[in-house]
Amino acid sequence: MTAQGMVWPWLLQSLCRQDAIEHAVETHLIWEPVGDHLGYHITDAGRRRIVDWYRENRPSPGATDGDHWRAVTLR
């Protein structure tokens, strides 16, 4: 969500479970907001995890069973 720009606390909290946000902060995938003008932001580790997940889960060319990938990557 943060990679897509959902960075404001009220927005992220309305779209995600609180334990998921806490887990992402505790594992250093995102950083908490700084002051009133800088919301949650994704870390380098968070970016790497997204790329790793994509490489592991993307459908192969011509595959027809990429439903779980689309469910996660599309809104």
Residue pairs with C-beta under 8 A, 6 or more apart in sequence:
1 12
1 15
1 16
2 12
2 24
2 30
2 40
2 41
2 42
2 46
3 42
3 46
3 47
3 50
6 12
6 15
7 33
7 39
7 40
7 41
8 33
8 39
8 40
9 33
9 39
9 40
12 21
12 39
12 40
13 21
21 30
21 40
24 30
24 46
25 31
25 32
27 45
28 43
28 45
28 46
29 42
29 43
29 45
29 46
29 49
30 40
30 41
30 42
30 43
30 46
31 40
31 41
31 43
32 40
33 39
33 40
42 50
54 73
57 68
57 69
57 72
58 66
58 69
59 65
59 66
59 69
